[in-house]
Amino acid sequence: MMTFSRMLASPIAAVAVCIARWLSLLALGGMACGDPVLVQPKALVCVDKLVAKVARDPVLDSGFFRSKEYSYPWYVVQGEDGRLHSALDEPLTNEDRARKEHSSNCTSSHMGAHRMDFCDAVVKGGKLVLTIDGGLPAYASDLVITVDGENFNCRFSASYPGPVTVLGWTITKKEMRVRSLKATPGKRWYAWISVELDEECLENGKVSVLHHKIEGYLKPVVSKGK
C-alpha cells in the first residue's frame, strides 16, 4: 500500500495532492490554516488524557459487518480496457494491484467530511493497535487507537496545505464498543468508535480551535506484529 512518505517522494504525487486538497477546501468555502501547499508537519502532539473504558457488547451489529466492498489504492487507475495504471507514473507492484477490503466505514469531519475506509489491526506486546485512514489524495490523516485490556488511547495525526499553522490536537471525547476484547490474529474484530478532538491553529497571531469528529464501525482482520 502507498504510504504517505512514499507519496511525498513523488513530485507528481505531491502536486496532485496539493491540487486535490486545494479544490476540496475551496468547495468548503475557504482554506483552513494556510494556502494550498502540501506540508507534512513535524513534532505535532496529540494529547489524550481522557480515561475511558471499552464497552463490551456481544450483540454489537451493523450491516457493514456483512458488506463486501473493495477498492484499489487511490493512485491506481483502471482504464476502459481494464488495465491498471499508476497516477504516480511508477511501476505497479503486486501489492498495488491488489484491491483492499474496506474494513472501516468511519466518517471524519477533519478538513471536510470524508470516508475513512481502512482499518489495520495489529497485536503488539499484548496490545491491539488500530490504524484508521482513508481519503487520499484529498485528505491525509489517520487515527491510531491502542487498546490495552479495557483501556484505550487515541492519537490523531494529519498533513495539511501549508504554511502549517496547526499547533496540535486534543482528544475531547471518546467512546468504543466491541463484541469482544479478545483480538486473535487471523480473526475479525468488530467494533464501533466515536472520537472527538480539538485542533488548535495559529492565525494572524491568534489561536483558534476547530472541532472534529471521527465515527463509525470497524471490522479488521487482526494480524500479529513483529
N, C-alpha and C positions, 0 to 999 in steps of 0.2 A: 504494500500500500504506500502511496506517495505521502511522505511525511512533510511537515511544514518546512523543515530545514532543507529538504531536497527541493521543495518548490522554490524557495528563495534562491537556490543555486542556479536557477534558470532565469536569465533576464526576460525572456519571453513570458515566462510564467508570472514573474513579478509584475510586469506591465499589465498582463491580463487580469491579475488580481486587483491591481490598483484601479483599473477601469471599471471592473465589476463592482468593487466596493463603492467607488465614486458614484456610479449610476444608481446603486441601491440607496445610497444616502440621499442623493438628490430627490429620489422618489419619495423619501420621507419628509421632504420639505426643508432640508438643510443638513449640514455636516456637524457631527458632534466631535469635539476635541480635535480639531485640526483640518488640514487640507488633504486632498487625495494623493498622498504619497505613502506607500506601504512601509511601515516600520514595525519591527518586532521589538517591543520594549524589553529592557533587561532589569533584573533585580526588583521587579514589582512583587509586592507581597499580597497574598490573600489571607485575611485573618478570619479564623473560625473559632470563637471562644464559646460557642453555644454547646450546652450539654443536652443531648437528646438521645433517646433510646430507639433502637429499631423495633418496630411493632410487628409481631408475628401474626399473620392472618392466613391460616391453612387453606381457606377457600378464596383467596385473592384470585380474581379472574378478570379477563379482558378479551375482547375479540381479537386484539392484537396478538395475543399469545398463540392464536391458531392461524394467523395470517402467514402468507409466504410471499415476501417481496424482496427483490434483489436489485442491485444496480452496479454498474461499472464505476471505478474511481472517476472523480469529476473531470479528470484530464483525458479520459479515454472516450473517443467519439466513434460511433458506429455509422459508417457510410450507407448509402442506399443499396450498395452491393453486398452489405452485411459485413464488410471488412472493418477491422478496428484500426484506428489511427490515434496517435498521441497529439493532443493540442500543444504539448510542450516541445514538439519536434524532436523527440527522443525515441530510441528503440523501445518497444514494449516487451516487458518480461512476462513470464508465465503468471506471475502474481498480478501484474497489471491486467492481464486478460481474464482473470477470474472474477466473476461477479460476487459481490459481498452481500451477505444477508443483512437486512435491516433488523437489527437486534434492539433497537430503541425507537420509540415513537414520541420522544420528548420534543417539546417546542421551547424555544428560547426567545426572549424579547430583547436580547442584547444586540444593539445596533440595528434593530428592526426584527420583526417576527420572522423566524425561520425554523426549519426542522433540524433536529439532531438525530440522524437515523442509525447511528452506530454506537455500540457499547462493547468494549473489550473487558473481559473479566479474567483476572489472574490471581491465583492464590500464591502469596509470598509470605514466608515466615509465619504461617498461621493466620494471616490477614487476607481479606478479599479486597483487591484493588480494582475498581471500576473506572474506566475512562470513557466518557460520553462525548461524542463530537459529531460533526456533520455541518454542511452548509458551504463548504468551499466550492468555488473560489471567492464568493461574495462575503463569506463570514469565516473568520479564522479564530475559533475559540474552543475550549474544551473544559469539561467539569470532571475532576477526579474525586471519587468518593472512596475512602478507605474504611472498610467495615472490620471492626475488631470486636468479636463477640457481639454484644448487644449495643455497642457504641459505634458511632460513625463520625468521620470528619470529612469536610468538603474543602476542595481547593479549586478555584476558578482561575483561568488564565486566558489571555487573548492578545491578538495583534491588531493594530489599528492603522488608519491613514495617519500620516504624520503632518506636522511635528507632534510627537507624542506628549500629551499633557496629562495623561492618566497617572494618578498618584498611587492607586491601589484599590483593593476591593475588600469589603467586609461582609461576611455571611450574616444576614439578619434573621433568617427563619429557615428551618429545615425540617423535613418530615420524610420518613421512609417506612414503607410497609413491605413485608416479604412473606412468601409462602413458608419458607424455612430458612433458618440461619445457617444451616449446613450447606456448604458450597463444595461440590465434588467435581474434580477435574473430569472432563468428558461429558458432564451432565448439564442440563439447562438450569438456570437460576432465575426465578421470577420475582419481580419487584415493581413497586411504584415509588417514585420520588418526587418531591417538590422542594426546590431550593430557591430562596430569595436572597439577593445581595445588593449592596450599595456600592456604586463606583464613584470614586472621587476624582474630579477633573479640575485642573487649574486653568481658568480662562480669564484673561485680562487682569491677572493678579489676584483673582478671587477664586475661592474653592466652591465648586458646585457639586451636587450629589445627584446621580442618576440611579434610579431603582430598576432592577431587572429580575426576571423570574424564569426558571427552567423547571419544567414539569412534564411527567409522562411515565409510561411503562417501560420496563426493561425485560429482555429475555435472552441474555447472552449464554453461550456455551462456555463453561468455565475451563480455563487452561491452567497448567501448573507452571509457575515461574521458575527460572533457572537460579 
